[in-house]
Amino acid sequence: MTTTPSTTRTGTFTMYSTPWCGYCHRLKSQLDREGISFEVVDIEQHPEAADLVEAVNHGNQTVPTLVYSDGTAQTNPSLKQVQEKLASLG
């Protein structure tokens, strides 16, 4: 599923990704296996999303970058880190 970068619901997150990113594919598979829903934005298709990723990552287009409903972000997190963050959001 693909959305625009502004789509993030309470308790969910948006994953900024590229089609060729192995780390992105791995994390997506792990999240799917755990039944965790999320939105995906391809930063190559949405230049404004690439700008957001650069802002979060000190000028680098590092993916996967996850942005949560509270505005915080994680770069290349583990499944456990994502689960912990989602638990903290309630």
C-alpha positions in Angstrom: 0.0 0.0 0.0 1.2 3.5 -0.8 0.1 6.8 0.5 1.2 10.4 0.6 3.5 11.3 3.4 0.9 13.2 5.4 -1.1 10.1 6.1 -0.4 8.8 9.6 -3.2 7.7 11.9 -3.0 7.5 15.7 -1.2 4.5 16.9 0.2 3.8 13.5 3.2 4.8 11.5 4.5 5.5 8.0 7.5 3.7 6.6 9.5 5.7 4.1 11.2 3.2 1.8 12.5 2.5 -1.7 11.8 -0.5 -3.9 15.4 -1.7 -3.9 16.1 -1.4 -0.1 16.8 -4.8 1.4 16.4 -3.6 5.0 13.0 -2.2 4.0 11.9 -5.5 2.6 13.0 -7.4 5.6 11.3 -5.1 8.1 8.1 -5.0 6.0 8.0 -8.8 6.0 8.6 -9.0 9.8 5.8 -6.4 10.4 3.4 -8.2 8.1 4.2 -11.5 9.9 3.4 -9.9 13.2 0.1 -8.4 11.9 1.3 -4.8 12.4 -0.3 -2.4 9.9 1.5 0.6 8.5 1.6 2.9 5.5 4.4 2.8 3.0 5.7 5.8 1.0 8.3 5.3 -1.7 10.6 8.3 -1.5 11.6 7.9 -5.1 8.0 8.5 -6.2 7.3 11.3 -3.7 10.1 14.0 -3.6 8.5 15.7 -0.6 8.9 12.4 1.3 12.6 12.3 0.4 12.9 15.8 1.9 11.3 14.6 5.1 13.6 11.6 5.3 16.6 13.9 4.8 15.4 16.2 7.5 15.1 13.4 10.0 18.5 11.8 9.0 20.8 14.8 9.0 20.7 15.3 5.2 20.8 11.6 4.3 18.1 9.6 2.5 18.4 6.7 4.8 15.6 4.1 4.6 13.6 2.6 6.2 12.7 5.6 8.2 9.5 5.3 10.3 7.5 8.3 11.4 5.0 7.7 14.2 1.7 9.4 15.0 3.5 11.4 17.8 5.9 12.9 15.3 8.9 10.9 16.4 11.0 8.9 13.9 13.2 5.8 13.9 15.8 4.9 11.2 16.4 1.3 10.3 14.8 0.0 13.6 14.5 -3.6 14.6 11.1 -5.3 14.9 11.5 -5.2 18.6 12.1 -1.4 18.6 9.0 -0.9 16.5 6.9 -3.0 18.8 8.2 -1.1 21.9 7.4 2.2 20.3 3.9 1.1 19.3 3.3 -0.1 22.8 4.4 3.2 24.2 1.9 5.0 22.0 -0.9 2.9 23.4 
